[in-house]
Amino acid sequence: MRSFDTLLDKISLSGDEIQRVSPGAFVKYTPMKIMSSQLELASSGGWLVKRKKRDILKTVYEFLALNVWHDLLKSYSDCNDLLFRAPKPIGILRPDSETSALVMTFLNGYELRKLNQLRKTIPVKIPQQEEPLPLFSACALYLGALNRIKEWEGLQHSDYDDRHVIFSHTGEQPSIGVVDVENTLTNYRAGVAKESRQILDAFKSVIYSEGIRSTIEEWSKVGNDVIKAPNSELQLTRVVDNINNTFGVELDLRHGTIDGISIVDKKSLSKC
């Protein structure tokens, strides 16, 4: 456990430390309670604080898994025209408390389940494409590409639903992102493929037009086909090795462990 204790020292943050880096970061802005977590938007730092009553090991596992998602998706963004994102973890607050908090960068955009609140014909400019796509087609393109990345890498989110996939159609470039990765596992390819089908069906379920649902299926397949791996190589092993070397621990996503200590209860996720 010495490496875990060292990691905890390295990533633990105090309020004073964050105030020095980002003044006003702890000013609460519309706190939101979602399931067992409470989310608070940070102010000037552009950070999010996720507070949850759970064992500190689970918080650390999510911190490391979030690093994996962030770095992996960045590697694919760097070699593709499409942009993929996950929040960048900053650190952990109050690690000795029963309720620890994970500090991360804020991921802007709309949850998939809320995308139907927008006008479906909103034009979305896709990089390297002459004509913009309607909103739902654009999202389907990005979702198909994201699903292909997960399937190639064998990366299972384990709670991959329409609350945890975020699409942003505004700003300099559209993007799709993933949040709440605390039960991430790998080497469960059947589960990853099942997640892909479920998230696509969930996205289609909020749309009443059969024609638009068919279009979503088609553009998802386009997204599957256009994505390419960096240097034609899978990246997950390299990313996890880099994170383990950086933090001096052994994160094992296949078994859901840190330094051999079981964190993720795979039995409870057997339905995924």
C-alpha positions as CSV (number, residue, x, y, z in Angstrom):
1,M,0.0,0.0,0.0
2,R,3.0,2.3,0.2
3,S,2.7,3.3,-3.5
4,F,-1.0,4.0,-3.0
5,D,-0.3,6.2,0.0
6,T,2.4,8.0,-2.1
7,L,-0.1,8.5,-4.9
8,L,-2.7,9.9,-2.4
9,D,-0.2,12.4,-1.1
10,K,0.6,13.4,-4.7
11,I,-3.0,14.0,-5.9
12,S,-4.6,15.3,-2.7
13,L,-5.6,19.0,-2.8
14,S,-6.6,21.5,-0.1
15,G,-8.9,24.4,-0.5
16,D,-6.0,26.8,0.0
17,E,-4.0,25.1,-2.8
18,I,-6.9,25.5,-5.3
19,Q,-7.6,29.0,-4.3
20,R,-4.0,29.9,-5.1
21,V,-4.2,28.4,-8.5
22,S,-7.8,29.4,-9.3
23,P,-9.3,32.1,-7.0
24,G,-13.0,31.6,-6.4
25,A,-13.0,27.9,-7.4
26,F,-15.1,27.0,-4.4
27,V,-17.9,29.4,-5.1
28,K,-20.9,27.2,-5.5
29,Y,-22.9,27.6,-8.7
30,T,-26.2,25.8,-8.9
31,P,-25.1,22.6,-7.0
32,M,-26.7,19.5,-8.7
33,K,-27.4,16.2,-7.0
34,I,-27.4,13.3,-9.5
35,M,-28.0,9.8,-8.0
36,S,-25.4,9.4,-5.2
37,S,-23.1,12.2,-6.4
38,Q,-23.3,16.0,-5.8
39,L,-21.8,18.1,-8.6
40,E,-20.6,21.7,-8.1
41,L,-19.4,23.9,-10.9
42,A,-16.2,25.7,-10.1
43,S,-15.9,29.3,-11.0
44,S,-12.8,30.9,-12.6
45,G,-11.0,27.6,-12.9
46,G,-13.5,26.0,-15.2
47,W,-13.5,23.0,-12.9
48,L,-16.1,20.6,-11.6
49,V,-16.1,19.1,-8.1
50,K,-17.8,15.7,-7.8
51,R,-18.6,14.7,-4.2
52,K,-19.6,11.2,-3.3
53,K,-19.9,9.1,-0.2
54,R,-17.7,6.2,-1.0
55,D,-14.4,4.5,-0.1
56,I,-11.4,6.6,-1.0
57,L,-10.1,3.7,-3.1
58,K,-13.1,4.1,-5.4
59,T,-12.3,7.9,-5.8
60,V,-8.7,7.1,-6.6
61,Y,-9.7,4.5,-9.2
62,E,-12.0,7.0,-10.9
63,F,-9.1,9.6,-10.9
64,L,-6.8,7.1,-12.6
65,A,-9.5,5.8,-15.0
66,L,-10.4,9.4,-15.9
67,N,-6.7,9.9,-16.8
68,V,-6.9,6.9,-19.1
69,W,-10.0,8.2,-20.9
70,H,-8.6,11.7,-21.2
71,D,-5.2,10.6,-22.6
72,L,-6.7,7.9,-24.8
73,L,-9.3,10.1,-26.4
74,K,-6.7,12.9,-26.9
75,S,-4.5,10.5,-28.8
76,Y,-7.3,9.8,-31.2
77,S,-8.3,13.4,-31.5
78,D,-4.7,14.3,-32.4
79,C,-4.7,12.0,-35.5
80,N,-8.4,12.4,-36.6
81,D,-10.5,15.3,-37.8
82,L,-13.1,14.6,-35.0
83,L,-12.6,15.7,-31.4
84,F,-13.1,13.3,-28.5
85,R,-12.9,14.4,-24.9
86,A,-13.0,13.3,-21.3
87,P,-12.5,15.6,-18.3
88,K,-8.9,16.0,-17.1
89,P,-8.6,15.0,-13.5
90,I,-7.0,17.7,-11.3
91,G,-6.9,16.0,-7.9
92,I,-8.9,14.8,-4.8
93,L,-10.2,16.9,-2.0
94,R,-10.5,15.8,1.6
95,P,-9.2,12.3,1.1
96,D,-9.5,11.5,4.8
97,S,-13.2,12.4,4.8
98,E,-16.0,9.8,4.4
99,T,-17.1,11.9,1.4
100,S,-14.2,12.5,-0.9
101,A,-14.4,14.8,-3.9
102,L,-12.8,14.5,-7.3
103,V,-11.8,17.7,-9.0
104,M,-11.7,17.7,-12.8
105,T,-12.1,20.0,-15.7
106,F,-15.6,20.9,-16.8
107,L,-16.9,19.2,-20.0
108,N,-19.4,21.4,-21.8
109,G,-22.2,20.2,-24.0
110,Y,-25.5,18.4,-23.9
111,E,-26.2,14.9,-22.5
112,L,-27.5,12.7,-25.3
113,R,-30.9,12.4,-23.6
114,K,-31.3,16.2,-23.6
115,L,-30.2,16.8,-27.2
116,N,-33.8,16.6,-28.4
117,Q,-34.5,19.9,-26.5
118,L,-32.6,21.6,-29.4
119,R,-33.8,22.2,-32.9
120,K,-33.0,19.1,-34.9
121,T,-32.1,21.1,-38.0
122,I,-29.3,23.1,-36.3
123,P,-26.4,23.0,-38.8
124,V,-23.2,21.6,-37.3
125,K,-19.9,22.3,-39.2
126,I,-17.9,19.1,-39.4
127,P,-14.1,19.5,-40.0
128,Q,-13.1,18.7,-43.6
129,Q,-16.7,18.5,-44.7
130,E,-18.0,21.1,-47.1
131,E,-21.6,21.1,-46.0
132,P,-22.7,21.1,-42.4
133,L,-24.8,18.2,-41.0
134,P,-28.1,18.5,-39.1
135,L,-27.6,18.2,-35.3
136,F,-28.7,14.6,-34.8
137,S,-26.7,13.3,-37.8
138,A,-23.6,15.1,-36.6
139,C,-24.0,13.6,-33.1
140,A,-24.5,10.2,-34.7
141,L,-21.3,10.5,-36.7
142,Y,-19.3,11.3,-33.5
143,L,-21.0,8.6,-31.5
144,G,-20.2,6.0,-34.1
145,A,-16.6,7.0,-34.1
146,L,-16.4,7.0,-30.3
147,N,-18.0,3.5,-30.2
148,R,-15.4,2.3,-32.7
149,I,-12.6,3.6,-30.5
150,K,-14.0,1.8,-27.4
151,E,-14.5,-1.4,-29.3
152,W,-11.0,-1.4,-30.8
153,E,-9.4,-0.7,-27.5
154,G,-11.7,-3.0,-25.5
155,L,-12.6,-0.2,-23.1
156,Q,-15.8,-0.8,-21.2
157,H,-17.4,2.2,-19.5
158,S,-19.9,0.0,-17.5
159,D,-22.4,2.8,-17.1
160,Y,-22.4,4.0,-20.7
161,D,-25.8,5.6,-21.1
162,D,-27.4,8.8,-22.4
163,R,-26.5,10.7,-19.2
164,H,-22.8,10.0,-19.5
165,V,-22.1,10.8,-23.2
166,I,-21.9,14.6,-23.9
167,F,-22.1,16.2,-27.3
168,S,-21.1,19.8,-28.0
169,H,-22.1,21.4,-31.3
170,T,-20.9,24.9,-30.4
171,G,-17.5,26.5,-30.3
172,E,-14.6,26.1,-32.7
173,Q,-15.1,22.4,-33.2
174,P,-17.9,19.9,-32.3
175,S,-16.9,17.2,-29.9
176,I,-18.2,14.2,-28.1
177,G,-17.1,13.3,-24.5
178,V,-17.5,10.7,-21.8
179,V,-18.0,11.3,-18.0
180,D,-18.5,9.2,-14.9
181,V,-15.9,6.5,-15.6
182,E,-15.6,5.1,-12.1
183,N,-16.4,1.5,-13.2
184,T,-14.2,1.4,-16.2
185,L,-12.9,-2.1,-17.2
186,T,-11.0,-3.5,-20.2
187,N,-10.7,-6.8,-22.1
188,Y,-14.4,-7.2,-22.0
189,R,-15.1,-6.8,-25.7
190,A,-18.5,-8.4,-25.7
191,G,-19.6,-5.9,-23.1
192,V,-18.1,-3.0,-25.1
193,A,-20.0,-4.0,-28.2
194,K,-23.2,-4.3,-26.2
195,E,-22.6,-0.8,-24.8
196,S,-22.3,0.5,-28.3
197,R,-25.6,-0.9,-29.4
198,Q,-27.4,0.2,-26.2
199,I,-26.2,3.8,-26.4
200,L,-27.2,4.1,-30.1
201,D,-30.6,2.7,-29.3
202,A,-31.0,5.1,-26.4
203,F,-30.1,8.0,-28.6
204,K,-32.6,6.9,-31.2
205,S,-35.3,6.3,-28.7
206,V,-35.8,10.1,-27.9
207,I,-36.5,10.8,-31.6
208,Y,-40.0,10.3,-32.9
209,S,-39.2,10.5,-36.6
210,E,-38.5,7.1,-38.2
211,G,-36.6,8.9,-41.0
212,I,-34.3,10.6,-38.6
213,R,-33.7,7.4,-36.6
214,S,-32.7,5.7,-39.9
215,T,-30.3,8.6,-40.6
216,I,-28.7,8.3,-37.2
217,E,-28.0,4.6,-37.9
218,E,-26.4,5.5,-41.2
219,W,-24.2,8.3,-39.9
220,S,-23.2,6.2,-36.9
221,K,-21.8,3.7,-39.5
222,V,-20.0,6.5,-41.2
223,G,-18.4,7.4,-37.9
224,N,-17.3,3.8,-37.4
225,D,-15.6,3.8,-40.8
226,V,-13.9,7.2,-40.8
227,I,-12.0,6.8,-37.5
228,K,-8.4,5.7,-37.6
229,A,-6.0,4.6,-34.9
230,P,-2.8,6.7,-34.2
231,N,-0.1,5.2,-36.3
232,S,-2.5,2.3,-37.0
233,E,-1.8,1.0,-33.5
234,L,-4.0,0.5,-30.4
235,Q,-3.2,2.9,-27.6
236,L,-4.6,1.6,-24.4
237,T,-1.6,-0.4,-23.1
238,R,0.7,2.6,-23.8
239,V,-1.6,5.0,-22.1
240,V,-2.1,2.8,-19.0
241,D,1.6,2.2,-18.7
242,N,2.4,5.9,-18.9
243,I,-0.2,6.6,-16.1
244,N,1.2,3.9,-13.9
245,N,4.7,5.2,-14.4
246,T,3.6,8.8,-13.7
247,F,1.8,8.0,-10.5
248,G,3.9,5.0,-9.3
249,V,1.0,2.5,-9.0
250,E,-0.3,-0.5,-10.9
251,L,-3.7,0.2,-12.3
252,D,-5.1,-3.0,-13.8
253,L,-8.3,-2.2,-15.7
254,R,-8.8,-5.8,-16.7
255,H,-9.4,-6.8,-13.1
256,G,-10.5,-3.5,-11.7
257,T,-7.6,-3.2,-9.2
258,I,-5.0,-0.8,-7.9
259,D,-1.8,-2.5,-6.7
260,G,-3.7,-5.7,-6.7
261,I,-6.5,-4.4,-4.5
262,S,-9.9,-5.0,-6.0
263,I,-11.9,-1.8,-6.5
264,V,-14.5,-2.5,-9.1
265,D,-17.1,-5.2,-8.3
266,K,-17.3,-7.0,-11.6
267,K,-20.2,-9.2,-10.4
268,S,-22.4,-6.2,-9.9
269,L,-21.6,-5.1,-13.4
270,S,-22.3,-8.5,-15.0
271,K,-25.5,-7.0,-16.5
272,C,-23.4,-4.5,-18.6
